[in-house]
Amino acid sequence: MSEPWLSADDIAVHLGVTKETVYVWIADKGMPAHKIGRLWKFQVSEVDDWVRRAGAAPDGATDGGDA
């Protein structure tokens, strides 16, 4: 069975952030999202992978590697 598409509201709840934050992350941080008509849709697996790769990290943050 295929993974369901989530709305911006749903992905915001999943991540524990506001919908406005989701839109900022799409525009500024390359959050994986797919525009369908006027709506943004998300797949949890793509977003979770992006978060794990530090996609939502504050600007200038590192992954803890060598300095």
C-alpha positions, 0 to 999 in steps of 0.5 A, spaced: 500 500 500 502 506 498 504 512 503 498 517 504 499 524 502 499 529 508 497 536 508 501 542 511 497 542 517 498 534 518 505 535 517 506 541 522 502 537 527 507 531 525 513 535 526 510 539 532 511 546 529 506 551 526 504 551 519 508 557 518 514 554 519 513 549 514 512 554 509 518 557 511 522 551 511 519 549 504 522 556 501 528 557 505 531 550 507 528 545 501 524 541 505 521 536 501 514 538 498 510 537 492 505 542 490 498 539 487 494 545 484 494 550 490 496 545 495 502 543 498 503 535 500 508 531 503 510 524 504 512 523 512 518 518 509 521 524 505 520 529 511 523 524 516 529 523 512 530 530 511 529 532 518 534 526 520 539 529 514 539 536 519 534 539 514 531 543 519 537 545 523 538 552 524 543 556 519 550 555 521 548 548 525 553 542 524 552 535 525 557 535 530 563 533 526 570 535 526 571 543 527 
